[in-house]
Amino acid sequence: MGRCMATLLRSACDLTITSRDSSRANEIADRLGIKGCGAKGLSEMDIVILTIPTEVLLPISRQTSQQMRPGSLLVDVSSVKCGVVDKIGRILPDQIFYISIHPLFSSPRVKIRNTMVIPVRSGPWLPIMTDLLTRSGMRVTEVSAEEHDRAMATVQVIHHFALLSMENAMVRQGYAKNEGLEPFLTHNIMKTMNTLKLLNKNMKTIEMIQKINKFSPGARERFIEEAIKLDKRYSKR
């Protein structure tokens, strides 16, 4: 996601990639045609965007914010908000503002770039951040952490759970890795198979969302209930 965001933002602002490993930051920056620096450069930034795994977001937010200048903005990119952004908001210094975002895409090449914005402690930065994302080609919607996670339990949790259940059922049917199915695949099923490949490449994130989104258990329960109803309906003779 870091590279995707950098690709979109570089034309809309003075962008610098930073990392604890300055050589790594410079390597990626050179590839994207932007500036790179080490972590010491944080004190010069107006906005710092963290694109890191959710499980390390809290300690890195604390560490990063202590190096930022008063009045600047910290932004995180995370897939779950409740139980995450509230904790970050509590540990940030009073003089650091904070907005959480969730770009609902993983490639800068997609046409629809929906992006959720959660103004946790936005101060004067909300219109500035919204304008920056919009000028970078994103379609921005402002929501609360609760609204975000409830919707994501529908479009992410249920969706991923259904696809992974389908994959496991196909294995039990005797078609692991689609072996023997190629002649039978329709265009739509091939697209589904490609989606499953992407999910498996991002399984760590998929499992994190299933486990820590507080609306996940209820969403999965309703999916299973509906699957049982359909099974009973189609089993009637």
N, C-alpha and C positions, 0 to 999 in steps of 0.2 A: 504493500500500500504506500510506503514511503516514496518509492520511485514513481508510482502512478500520480500521487499528489504533487510531487516536484515537477513532473512533466506538465501538469495543468497550470500550476501556480507560477511557473517561471516567467510567463509572458505578462503576468498581471502585477508583479511586485519585484522588488529587489530581493532575490531569494538566495539563501546560503544554506548548504547542507552541513550539519555538524554532527560529530560523534565523539565518543571517548577515544576512538582510534582515528586520529586526524588523517593518517595515510589512507584509511578506508574511505573516509569522507571525501578526501580529495580525488580519489580514484573514481568514485561514483559521480562527483561533481564534474569532472573532466568529461565523462561520457555524456552527461546531460548538457554540457556547455554552460554551467553555472559555477558559482563560487563554493568553496569548501573550507572548513576550518575545524579546529578541535573544540572541545567543550569550553575552553576559556573564552571563546567568542560569544557565549550566551549573554554576557553583560552588555553587549552592543546591539542586541536584537529587540525590536519592538514587540514582535510576536514570535513565540516558540511553539512549534507544532510537534507533538510526540507521536511517532508512529512505531509503537513497540507493543509486544504481547501484553495482554490485559493483566496477566499474573504478576508482572513486574512494574505495572503502571504506578502503583502507590509509592513504592520507595524511590523510583526514578523521578516522579513528580516532585517529591519532597526535596530530593537532591538538586534537581534542575532549578526549581523555584528559588532556592537559596543563592543561586548564581545570577539570577535575573535582576534587572534594575527595577526600582519602584515605579509602579504605574504601567508596567508592561503586561502583556497578555499571554497566559499559558493555554494552549489548546491540546486536547487529546483526541485521538481517533480510536474509538472503542466500540465493540459490538453490543455490549451490555452496559446499562447506565445505573439502574438501581443497585445500591450496595457498592458502587464503584465511585461515581462522581460525588456522592455525598461525603465519602471518606476523604477523597482528594481535597474537596472544598474545605474540610476541617483542618487539614494539615498545612495548607498553603499560608505563607505570610500574608498579613492583612493588606499589604500594599500591592499584591499581585492579583490581577483579575484572571477569571477562568471561564472558558467556554468548552463544552464537549461537543464533538461532531461525529457523525457516522455516515461516510460516503457509501451509498448502496451500490457500489460497482467496484471492480478490481482492475479495470483496464481503462486508460485514457481514450481508447478508440471506440468505446461504446457510445451510442447516440444519446441515450437517456441516462443522465448522471444525477439522479435524485440524491440529495444530501440532507440529513437531519441535523439540526442545530439545537443544542440544549444550553440555554444561557444560565449557567449555574451561579456565577458571580461576574456578570459581564461588564458592569459599569458603563463607560462610554464606548466600549469596543463592539457591541453587538451590530450596529449598522455598518461599522467599518469592516468587520469580519464577513458579514453577509454580502456586502458589496464585493469584497475580494473573491469570495467563492463564486458569486454570480458572474463576475467578469472572467473567471477562469473556466466558465462553461458549465457550472453546476446549477441545478434547480433546487433552491434552498427552501426548506420548511422548518419553522420553529416549533418545537414541541417540548413537553416536560419529560423528565426521565421516566415517569410512570407511563405516559402515553407511548413513548418510544418502545419500552420493553413489552408492553401489552401487544402492540402491533407486530413487533418482531417475533413474538411467540407464535403468531399466525403465519407470517410470511417467511420466517426462517425456521423456527423450531419444528412446526408441523411439516413444512416442505421437506426439510432435511430428513426428518424422522421417517416420512413416507418413502422417500427415495432409498434410504438405507435399508428399510424394511423390505422394499422391493428387491434390492440387490441380494439380501440374505435369502429371500424366498427363492430367487432364481438359482442360487447355489444349491439349495436343498432340492430343487427340481432337477438338478444334474447338469446345470449350465454355468458352471464357474467360469468367470472371465469371458463369458459369451461364446465359449467353445461350442461349435456346432450350430450356432444360431444365425451366423452371418447371412445365409440365403433367405432367412425369414424376417429380417429386420426391415421395418418401414422407415421412412425418412424421420418421422416423429420419434420413433423408438431409438434411432441412432443418435438423435439430439439428446435424448434422455441418458443414453449410455455415456455420451461425452460429458454431460453434467455430472454423472456419477464419478467419472475420472477426476474432475475438478474437485469434487467433495473429498475424495480420498487423498488428494494432494494437500488439502487443508484440514485434515481430520482433527488436528490439535485444536484449532479454532472452533470447529463444529462441535466437538465434545465440550469445550468450555462454555459455549452458548447454551447447550442442552443442560449443563449442570448448574450454572449460576444465574441464568435468567429466572427470576422468581415466578414467572408465569408459565414456565416450561412444563412442570408436572401436570397442571390442569389442561394445557393444550394437548399434551400427549394422551392424557386420559380420555378426552373427548374424541380424539382421532381413533383410538382403539375401540371406544364404544360405538362409533359410527361404522367402523370396519366390521364389528360383530353384527350390527344391525343389517348391513348389506349382505353378509354371509348368510344370515338367517333368511333374508328376503330371497336370495338367489338359490337357496337350498330347498325352498318350498316347491312341491310338485303339484 
